[in-house]
C-alpha cells in the first residue's frame, strides 16, 4: 500500500512539474514574441541577437521545443533580412535559420508556420548561392504547398508565397502581378486573424509594405505610398514603412529643388 501511495505521489509531483514547465515556457514565448516584434520594428540587430540567446536557452526546457525552434529560426531569418547588406552576417544567419527550422519540422511536421517559413528561407538562400536556384526553388515550392494544404486560410502562407513570386521570373510562374494577387489575399485573411497567443501572428503590417513594393515595381508610386501609410495604421511602429516613406519624401524633395540648390553648401 505504501509503495502504491509513493508511486501515486511521484506521478502527481511529476505532472505538477510538467504543468509548471509548460506554463513557464508559454510565459517566456509570449514575452519573446513581444520583444521580437519591437526589435524588428526598430531594426535592432543587437536586440535580436539577445533574443536568439534567450530562445536557445528556452529550447533546453524540453517543452514545445518545436515552437521554440520555430521562433529561433524566425529570429535568425529576421537578422538575415535586416542585415542583408552585410553578406557575411546575412548568410550566416540564414544558414542558422535553415538548420533550426528543419528541427522544428522534424519534431512537428504538421505545423504550418514552419513549412511556410522554410519556403522563404530557401528562397533567400538562393541569393547567396545561385547554384542552388533550381533545387531550392523546387523545394521552396513544395514547402509552401504543404503549408497551404495544412492551413488554406493562413495569411502568412499567402504572404510568403507572394514574396517568393515577386522574385521569381514570370516565365517560371512568378512576377509582380501574381505576387500582388497573393499579397491582396493575405491582407484579406489578416483582417480576420485575431491574436494567437503563443503562436505566430506576425505580418499584418508587412503585407501592406510588400504590396506597396509591388505597386512601386509597376511605377504606381502614389498607390504604393497609400499602402505604406496603411502599414503604419496597422502598426504605427513599423520601422520598414517609416524608412521607405522617409526615403521617398527625400527623393521627392530633391526632385523639386532647382539644380543650384542641390549643390548648396
N, C-alpha and C positions, 0 to 999 in steps of 0.2 A: 504493500500500500504506500509505504514511504517512497519507494522508487517511482511509483506512478505519479505521486504528487510532485516529486522532484522533476520528473520529465515534463509534466504539465507546466511547472513553474518556469523551466528553461524555455519551453516553447513560447509561453506568453511574454517572457522577457525579450526573446528574440524578435517576436512580432512587434513588440513595442519599440525596440531599437530600429528595426527596419522602417516602421512608420515615421519615426523621428528623422531618420536619414532622408526619406522621401520628402518630408516637409522642408528639411534644410536645403536639399538640392533645388526644390521648386522655388524657395525663397531667393536663393543665390541666382538662379536663372532669371527671375523677374528683375532683380537689381541689375544684372549684367545686360539684359536687353535694353534697359533704360540708359545705362552708361554707353552702350554701343551706339545707340541711336544719336545720343548727344555728341559723341566723338566723331561720328560720320558727318553730322551737320556742320561741325567745326573744322572737319578735315584734319583732326588732331591725331597724327600718326603715333606719337609717344603714348597717348592715352589708349589707343587701340592695341599697342604692344603690351601695355599693362593688362589689358583685358584678356589678351591671349594667355598670359601667365596665370591669371585667375581661372580661366577655363581649363587650362592644363591641370591645375591643382584639383579643380572640381571633378575632372574626369576620373580621379582616383577614388572618389567616394563609392563607386560601384553601382550607383542608381542612375537610370536614364542616361547611361553613357552614350548611347546613340544620339540623343538630343544634344548633349553637351558637345559631342564631336561635330554635330551639325553647326552649332554656333561658333565653334572654334574654326571650322572651315570657312564659315561666312565671314568671320573676323579677318582671317588671312586673305580672303577674297577682297574685302574692303581695303585692306592695307595695299594690296597689289594694284587695285584700280586707282586709288588716291595717289600712290607713288609711281604711277605709270611712266613718268619721265625719267625716273631713276631705274634704268633697265635691270641692273643687278638686284636691287631690292625687290622690285616688282616680280621678277621671275622667281626669286627665292620664295616669296610668299604664295605665288600661285601654285608652285610645286607642293608647298606645305598644305595648301587648301585641297589639292587633288588627293594627296595621301590621306588626309583626315576624313574627307567626305566618303572615301571608299570604306573606311572603318565604320562610318555611320550606316552606310548601305548594307555592309556585311552583317551588322548587328540587327538591323531592322529594314528589310528590303521593301516593305510596303509603305514607307514614309515618303510621301510625295515630294516634300520640300527638298530632301536630299538628292533625289533624281533630277529635279529641276535645277538646283544649284550646280550639280555635277556637269550638267549640259553647258552651263555658262562658263564654268571653269575650263572645260575642254576647249571652248571657243577662244578664250583669252590666251590659252597656251599656244595656239596656232600663231599668234602674233610674235611669240618668241622663237618658235620652232616651226617655220613654214613647211618643212618637210613632213610634218605630221598633219598637214592640211586635210588630206583625204581620210586618213584613219580617224583623226579626232572629229572631223566633220560628220562622218557616218555614225560614230559612237554618240556624239552630241545629239544628233537627230533621234537616235534610238532612246536616249535617256529622256528627252522631252516627250516622246510618245508614250513611254512608260508612265511618266508623271501625268500626262493628260488622261490616260486610261484610269489611273488611280483616283484622280480628282478632276473631273471635267470642268468644274466651276471654280477652280483655284486661280485667283488673279495673277499670282506670281508665275504660274506656268506660262500664261499668255505674255506677260511682261518679258520674261527671259527668252521666250521663243521669238518675240518681236526684236529684241536686242540682237539675237543671232541672225535673224533675217535682214536686219539693217546692214549688217556687214557681210552678207552673202550675196554674190553676184546674181542678177536676175535670171541668168541662164541656168543657175543651179537651184532655182526655187526661192530666191531671196529678193531683195530690192526694197526700196523705200515704201512703195505702195503697199506691199504685203506686210511690211513692218507696221505701218500705220493702222492697218486693219486689226492687227493683234494688239497694239497699244490701246486702241479705242475699246476693244473688247475687255482688256484688262482694267481700264478705267471704269467701265460699266460694272464689272464684278467687284472692284474695290469699294465702290459706293455701297454695296450690300454687305461688305465684310465688317464684322464687329471685332472688338478687341479679343484676342485669342489667348490671353493669359500667358502661360509659359511657352506657347507655340508661336512660330513665326507669323508676323502680320505686317512686315515692312513692305514698302513700295508704293504706298498711297500717294505720296508726293512725287516720287521719282518717275512714275509713269507719265506725268504731265511734262516733265523735263525731257524725257525721251521722245514723247510725241512732238514737243516743241522743236527738238533737234531734227526730227524727220521733216517737219514743215520747213525748217531752215534749209534743209537739203534741197527742197523743192523751190527755194527762193521766195517763200511766203513768210517773210520776216515779221510782218505785223501779226499774223496768226500765231507765230512762234512766241512772240512777246506776250500775247494774251495767255498762252499756255504756261509760260514760266511764272507769270503772276498767279495763275491758278494753283500752281505747285505751292506758292507761298501762302495762298489762302488755306490750303490743306495743312501745311506745316510752315508757320511763319519763320521757323529757324532753319529752313532748308538752305544750307550754305551753297550748294551747287547752283540752285536757281538764282540766288543773290549774286554770285560771281558772274554768271552769264549775263544777267541784266546790267550789272555794273560795267562789264567789258563792252557790251553793245551800246550802252549810253555814252561811253568814252569815244567809241568809234563814230557814233552819230555826231558828237560834238566836234570831233576833229574834221569831219567832212564839211561841217558848216562854217569852220573857220577859214578866213582868207589865207592864201599861201604865206604872206609875210607874217601872219600871226602864229603860224605853226612853228616857225623858226625863231620866235621871240625868246630872248634870254633875259 
